[in-house]
Amino acid sequence: MIKHIVMWKLKDHAEGADRAANAARMKTLLEGCIGLVPGLLKLEAVVAQPGLEATYDVMMYSEFTDKAALDEYQNHPDHVAIKPFFAAVREARQCMDYEI
């Protein structure tokens, strides 16, 4: 199994919206990727919550059967289609993949 975790720190304003609106849109777009490929076992998208410690604004936790499934997800047209919005609104991105 491969775990794929990504975190995004967002710009204060981008694409005509503020950080909170863009974070909510990112969460919706990520949740639209649930079930995109057969080897995607789990995908959870969360937005930082007021009152709880967070250094990033949006986080995605996902699990894949293997690297081939992760690669299929990364290259799926629906996933590729959301990347330009993410690139436009993010200030920073961190990613970690690991096998268990």
N, C-alpha and C positions, 0 to 999 in steps of 0.2 A: 504494500500500500504506500502511496505517496501522499503526503500532506503538503498543501500549497497555501501559504499564508501571505497576504499582501496588505499593506497599510498605506494610506494616503493622507498627507497633510495638504489642506486646501488653501488656495488663495482667498483673501478676504472678499474679493469680488472678481467674477469672471463669467463670461458668456451671458452677461446681462442679469446676473443673479448674485445674491450674497452666499457666504460660506454655508449657512444652514440649508438654504434651498438646494444648492449644488450637492451637498452631502445626501439629502433626502433623494434627489434624483439618481445619484450614484447607487444608493441602496436599492432603489427600484430596478435600475438597469441590471445590477448584479443578480438580483432575485429572478430576473427574467432569464438568466442563464441556467437556472436549476433544471436538471434533466436534459440538458443540451446534448450530451453524449452518453452512451450506455455506461461507460466506465466511471462516470461522475457519481460518487456514492453520497456525498454530502456537500452542501454549500450553504454557508451562513454569512450574511452581510449585516454589519452593525454600524451604527453611528454613535460617536462619543456622546455620553450622557452628562448633562450638567450635574455638578456635585460629586462626580466620580473622576478619579485621576485618569488623564489621557493626554498623551503627547501627539497623537495623530487623530484625525477627524473621522475616518472611515476605515473599517477593517473587514477583510473577507477571509474566512477560514473554509477550506475545502479539502475533501479527501477523494482520491482517485484510486482505482484498482491497481494501476501501474503507470509507468512513465509514458507508455504509448497512449493511454487514455488522457493524461494531462496534455500531451502534445496535440491530440485530436481536439481537445477543448480549446487550447491556445490558438489553433488555426481555424476553428469553426467560423464561418462567415458571420453569424450572429454575435459572437464574442469579438471578432475583429471590428465589427461595426460600432461598438461602444468605445473603443480605444481612443478615437480622436477627442471625444468629449472629456474623457478622463485626463488626457494629456493637456487639454486646454485649461482645466480647472485646478490641477494639482500644482502644489509648490514643491512637494517632495514625495517620493515613493520608496517603500522598503518591501522586499520580498524574500521569503525563505521557503525552499522546498526541501523536504527530507523524507527518507524512506524508513518505514518501520516494518 
